[in-house]
Amino acid sequence: MSRKSFRQLLQKYLRGECTAEEKSFVEHWYGLLEAETGELEKNMDTDELEARLWEQIQSKMEVEESIDNVQPLHKRISFGWLGIAASLLLVATWWVVMPWNKKAPTDSVVYSDWLYRTNTSTSPLLIRLEDGSKVQLSPKSTLRFPKHFEEHTRTVYLNGDAFFDIQKSPSRPFYVHTDRVIAKVLGTSFFVRTDTHTKHIRVEVVTGRVAVYGQSTEKRSPVANGVVLSPNQAATYYDEQKHFVTGLVEKPTLLETPKSEKQALTFQFDDTPLSEVIRRLELAYGIDIVVENEQQNNCLLTADLSNQPLFNQLDLICAALKAQYEVQGTIILLSGKGCQ
């Protein structure tokens, strides 16, 4: 690699445009430089950082060449490949265990115009972005974000779990990148979670709408390789199959409704037809509830379901009307023989 090629790669990395392989390469040398010098200067400019990284790469290559020169040819080839494998292993280990800053978890590390935050505490870490958006970063998670967003777009990179509360800005969509999926929003709140064992990534929407699609999608469109989620909906990305499975969040929450509608939207029922009960639940949670047997719509319910979570409410309804329900994707199917 030439000095010019390395400079272009570093600029690409700082803009967050590297492939996974390029990212691993750069972060490997970042880690070695920090390990050998003790700590990178937080305010180091791009030119100085590039010079120090390039100097280190050249010195390591000179050492490797001197070793190669005294090895037989077949051993030299093996050594080269083993060196690459060892480097990749070092990259993976360093990225997981090496904090970007060994001081307090609220400190930031700055490289060029990008900031890194790693939460090394046991509680969520609140990060306020320049546009007014807020991120609750979970323990053992890292967020990379620019000091200043671009004019027409807002982009951050997440490794781990976080809750996002995004400031509305219709002209500047907000993108959350993970290593497998991208979430696109205009102004909403949602969770992004990564299963540490399976590496499956799950997005859960609290308010607004979120478009989620695979990282491999060339164009940022949810149509070809993704889904659009509404409140109380979730999508889990399975990397092996390269597809999403949609469903409902574990604990659906009430949607924000105008004060005038809140008074009418009560969960106290007195000989109320099931059709009206279902209508109120759908308005309250934004979830479609389908009644399989139309005769059930006329069944009367007398119950107080106030201050109960949705699935508890459904359990009580089914117990009273001798019915059953099941979640099918993003809808709830209610079945039964009708009024008893």
Residue pairs with C-beta under 8 A, 6 or more apart in sequence:
1 9
1 57
3 54
6 50
6 53
6 54
6 57
7 50
9 18
9 22
9 25
9 26
10 26
10 46
10 49
10 50
10 53
11 46
12 18
12 22
13 22
13 23
13 26
14 46
14 111
14 112
14 113
14 114
16 114
16 144
16 155
16 157
16 177
18 26
20 179
24 88
24 91
24 92
24 95
25 91
26 53
27 91
27 94
27 95
28 87
28 88
28 90
28 91
28 94
29 53
29 56
29 57
30 40
30 53
31 90
31 91
31 94
31 95
31 98
32 56
32 60
32 90
33 40
33 52
33 53
33 56
34 40
34 98
36 56
37 52
39 102
40 49
40 109
41 48
42 109
42 110
43 110
44 52
44 111
45 112
46 112
49 111
49 112
64 79
64 83
67 79
68 76
68 79
68 80
71 79
99 118
99 120
100 109
100 116
100 117
100 118
100 142
101 107
101 108
101 109
101 116
101 118
105 118
105 119
105 120
105 121
105 125
106 117
106 125
108 115
108 116
108 117
109 115
109 116
110 116
110 147
113 146
113 147
113 148
114 144
114 145
114 146
114 147
115 144
115 145
115 146
115 147
116 142
116 143
116 144
117 125
117 127
117 137
117 142
117 143
117 145
118 141
118 142
119 125
119 137
119 138
119 139
119 140
119 141
119 142
119 160
120 139
120 140
121 139
122 139
123 139
124 136
124 137
124 138
124 139
124 163
125 136
125 137
125 139
126 134
126 135
126 136
126 137
127 134
127 135
127 136
127 137
127 143
127 145
128 134
129 135
129 145
129 149
129 154
129 156
130 147
130 148
130 149
131 149
131 154
131 167
131 169
131 172
132 167
133 154
133 164
133 165
133 166
133 167
133 174
134 164
134 165
135 143
135 156
135 162
135 163
135 164
135 165
136 162
136 163
136 165
137 143
137 160
137 161
137 162
138 160
138 161
138 162
138 163
140 160
141 158
141 159
141 160
141 161
141 162
142 158
142 159
142 160
143 156
143 157
143 158
143 159
143 162
144 156
144 157
144 158
144 159
145 156
145 157
146 155
146 156
149 155
149 172
150 172
151 172
152 171
152 172
153 172
153 173
153 175
154 169
154 172
154 173
154 174
154 175
155 174
155 175
155 177
156 174
156 175
156 176
156 177
157 176
157 177
157 178
158 176
158 177
158 178
158 192
159 178
159 179
159 194
160 194
161 191
161 192
161 193
161 194
162 191
162 192
163 189
163 190
163 191
164 174
164 176
164 185
164 188
164 189
164 190
164 191
164 192
165 189
166 174
166 185
166 186
166 187
166 188
166 189
166 208
167 187
168 186
168 187
169 186
169 187
170 186
170 187
173 184
173 185
173 186
174 184
174 185
174 186
174 187
175 182
175 183
175 184
175 220
176 182
176 183
176 185
176 192
177 215
178 192
178 194
178 201
178 215
179 215
180 199
180 201
180 214
180 215
180 237
180 239
181 201
181 203
181 212
181 213
181 214
181 215
181 226
181 237
182 212
182 213
182 214
182 215
182 217
182 220
183 190
183 192
183 203
183 210
183 211
183 212
184 210
184 211
184 212
184 213
184 220
184 222
185 208
185 209
185 210
185 211
186 208
187 208
188 205
188 206
188 207
188 208
188 209
188 210
189 205
189 206
189 207
189 208
190 203
190 204
190 205
190 206
190 207
190 208
190 210
190 229
191 202
191 203
191 204
191 206
192 201
192 202
192 203
193 201
193 202
193 203
193 204
194 200
194 201
194 202
195 201
195 202
199 239
200 236
200 237
200 238
200 239
201 236
201 237
202 234
202 235
202 236
202 237
203 210
203 212
203 229
203 234
203 235
204 233
204 234
204 249
205 229
205 230
205 231
205 232
205 233
205 234
205 249
206 231
206 232
206 253
207 231
207 255
207 256
208 231
209 228
209 229
209 230
210 228
210 229
211 222
211 226
211 227
211 228
211 229
212 222
212 226
212 227
212 228
212 229
212 235
212 237
212 244
213 220
213 221
213 222
213 224
213 225
213 226
213 227
214 225
214 226
214 237
214 242
216 225
216 242
217 224
217 225
217 226
222 228
225 242
226 244
227 235
227 244
227 246
229 235
229 246
230 286
230 330
231 253
231 255
231 285
231 286
232 248
232 249
232 252
232 253
232 255
232 285
232 286
232 287
233 246
233 247
233 248
233 249
233 330
234 246
234 247
234 248
234 249
235 244
235 245
235 246
235 247
236 244
236 245
236 247
237 243
237 244
238 244
238 245
246 329
246 330
247 327
247 329
247 330
248 287
248 327
248 330
248 332
251 309
251 310
251 311
252 285
252 287
252 309
252 310
252 311
253 285
254 284
254 285
255 283
255 284
255 285
255 286
257 265
257 283
257 284
261 283
265 280
265 283
265 284
266 280
266 306
267 280
267 284
267 304
267 305
267 306
267 308
267 313
268 304
268 305
268 306
269 276
269 277
269 301
269 302
269 303
269 304
269 305
270 302
271 300
271 301
271 302
272 300
272 301
272 302
273 297
273 298
273 299
273 300
273 301
274 291
274 296
274 297
274 298
274 299
274 300
274 301
274 317
274 321
275 291
275 297
275 298
277 301
277 317
278 289
278 291
278 297
278 334
281 287
281 289
281 310
281 313
282 288
282 289
285 310
287 310
287 330
287 331
287 332
288 330
288 331
288 332
289 331
289 332
289 334
290 331
290 332
290 333
290 334
291 297
291 334
291 335
292 333
292 334
292 335
292 336
293 335
293 336
293 337
293 338
295 338
295 339
296 321
296 323
296 334
296 336
296 338
296 339
298 339
299 321
299 338
299 339
300 339
301 317
301 320
301 321
302 320
303 316
303 317
303 320
305 312
305 313
305 316
305 317
308 316
314 325
314 332
314 334
317 323
317 334
318 324
318 325
318 334
318 336
321 336
321 339
321 340
322 336
322 337
322 340
323 334
323 335
323 336
324 334
324 335
324 336
325 332
325 333
325 334
325 335
326 332
326 333
326 335
327 333
